[in-house]
């Protein structure tokens, strides 16, 4: 079953902004080929349905998000926090992921929820969602 990413704290089907089937990230609820935004192969994220090396926009090694195949480090994660660049200091926390919700900054307050995840999700995709 596909995972869904919802706006805010909602889990209503009308608030689905992305659907992820384990390989493709789709716009909205659709899983039609014309709605593929990105392809994820477990390490790299490609624009559209392509898996050509020239279409790699983000590479994720489990800790760092690289621009392209191995360019500059855009973000760092420890599994809970997403940091700006290579930093892992508290002042550079952009997002907090608690397994279901993505919060703005370091907060885990319900008022700071920006996305709700229903189902399996790879942190690698956060780089293209934001």
N, C-alpha and C positions, 0 to 999 in steps of 0.2 A: 504494500500500500504506500502511496506517495505521502510525503511529509508536506505540511503547509506552514507558511510563515504569515502571520497575521499582524495587522497594524495595531499598535498599542497592546492593551491587555485582553482584547476581544478574541474569542475563538469562533465567532460567527462566520459562516461561509461568505457572507457579504463583505467581510473585512480581510479576505485572503489577498495578499499582494504578490506572493510567490508560491510556487509548488515545486518540490524537488523530488525526483524519483530515484535518486541514487547516482544518476549520471547527468541528467539535464535539469537546469533551473529554468522554469517557465514563468512567464508573466501571468499573474492572476491564478485562476483555478484551472485553466486549460492545460492539457498535456498534449496538445496538438503540435505537430512539427513546426508550424509557422510561428508558434509562440515561444520557441526556445531562445532564451537570452544568452545562456552560457552552458558549456559542457565541462564536466569535472571528471578527471580520470583517476582521482585518488591523490594526485600530486599537483597537477597543473589545471588551471582554469582557462578555457579557451572562449573566444568570442563566438557566439552562435553555435552551430552544430559541428563546426570544424574541429579537427584535432591535428591540424598542421602546426609545426613548430613556429611558423611565422605568426600564428594567431594566438599564442600564449600571452595572456595579459597578467596573470598572477601565478607564481609557483609557491607552494606551501610545503614546508618540511616538517610540520608538526609544532614548530616553535616560531619560525619567521615567515613572514609573507614577503616575497620578493617581487619586484616589478619585472615583468617578463619572465625569461627563463632563469636568470640568476643575477638580476640587477640589484639596485639598491634595496635595502630593507625598508619596507613601508610600515609594517606593524610587527609586533611581537606578542605572543600569547603564552600564558602559563596554564591554559585550560579554563581559567576562571575570568581573568582580565585580558583585555586587548589594550596594548600600549602603543603609543605613537613611536615610530622608528624602532631602534634597538633598545630603548629604555625599558627598565622594569621598575621605575620609581613610581610611587603613588601619585605624584603630581602629573604623570604622563598617562594615566589611565583614561582611555576613551570610552570603553564599554565594559560592563560586567555581565557575564553569562552564568546563570545559576542552573542550567539544564533545561529550563522551560522558557524563561524570560531573558530578554536582553535589556539591560538597564543603561541609561545614560550615565557616564562617569563611573565612580566607585560605588554609587548608591545601590541599595537593593530595596529601596522603598517602592511601593506599588505606584506611587505618583511619578516615578522616573522610568517606568516600563515603556520602551519604544517598540518592541516587537515581542510576539508570543510564538513559540515554536511548538508545533504539534507533530510528533513523530521523530524519526531519526534525522540528524542534521550534522553536517560537517562544519566545524569552525572555519574551515578554509573559505567558505562561501561568504563570510562576513565582509571580506575585502571588496567584493563586488556589489554587495547589498547596500553598503554605505558609501 
